[in-house]
């Protein structure tokens, strides 16, 4: 009678351990970069409302599933190293778990339905201890994007 109870206890312990491990693996990262990508379509005559930020009546800002590369920043004898190439979800969001350090984000050129590629540039992001750095990629339909990084 004790043998089936022992087997049941061990089985239950194994299931609880498996559930706990997968829960810990699914926990959000404590350091890294949180990316949000948007496309900005200007229909009116734009006015500069802040340095490099333009707005006009009839403007539209929508999230976009943009792709981008992340590399380390070269320092001293350490050359830059590609961390990976990523794609944001349909809401324009993506989170990358990274150790503390300096990184370069290179957004891909964004194709749009009108067959006009929207150009982009690169920008730096610094990941600090216990922090998710925010990096926003804004693609402007009729101009270069405004790149905002928490650096």
Secondary structure as UniProt FT lines:
FT   HELIX           2..25
FT   STRAND          32..41
FT   STRAND          47..50
FT   TURN            51..52
FT   STRAND          53..55
FT   TURN            57..58
FT   STRAND          60..63
FT   STRAND          67..72
FT   TURN            76..77
FT   STRAND          82..87
FT   TURN            90..91
FT   STRAND          93..97
FT   STRAND          101..107
FT   TURN            113..114
FT   STRAND          122..127
FT   TURN            129..130
FT   STRAND          132..140
FT   TURN            141..142
FT   STRAND          147..149
//
